[in-house]
């Protein structure tokens, strides 16, 4: 998904349309693009799941 979004951006597709086509939020798209600008492809390999973590009861 991250590489697809990056490819679309490089093709000149509008930010809003990329979000719609890929199903990712505008905020997430911006995060992906910033990570790529700073770290290149390596920046897109990172997986971050913000939040309170898993709360599965056993």
N, C-alpha and C positions, 0 to 999 in steps of 0.2 A: 504494500500500500504506500509506503513512504517513497519508494523509487518511482512508482506511478505518479504520485503527486509532484515529485521533482521534475519528472519528464514533462508532464503537462505544463508546469510553470515555465520550463525552458522553451516550450512550443508557443508561449505567449498567451496561454489560456488564462482568463481572468480568475482571480482568487476565489470569488464566490462560486464560479462554475466548477472549479477544481473541488471545492468542498462538496458540492452537489453530486458530482460524478463519482467521487471516491467514498462519500458517506462519512467523511471526517469533518469535525467542526473547524471553523475558521481559526479558532485559537490553537488547535492542534496543528493545523497546517502551518501557521506562523511559527510554531515551535520547531517543526520539522525543517522549515526553510532556514531558520536561524541556526539550528544545529549544523546543517549542511554548510552554511556560509562560514561558520567558525571552525568546524572540524572536518569538513569534507564528508566522504562516504562513511568514515569511522563514526561521525556524529550521528548517523542514522541507524547505526547498529545498537545503540543504547536503548534499553527498554525501561521506561519509567512509568510506574503506576502510582500516581499520587492518591492519597486518601488514608483512611485509618487502618488499612490492611484487611486481612481475611478474618472473618468472625464466624466460621463454620463451627457449629456445636457438635460435639461427639457424643 
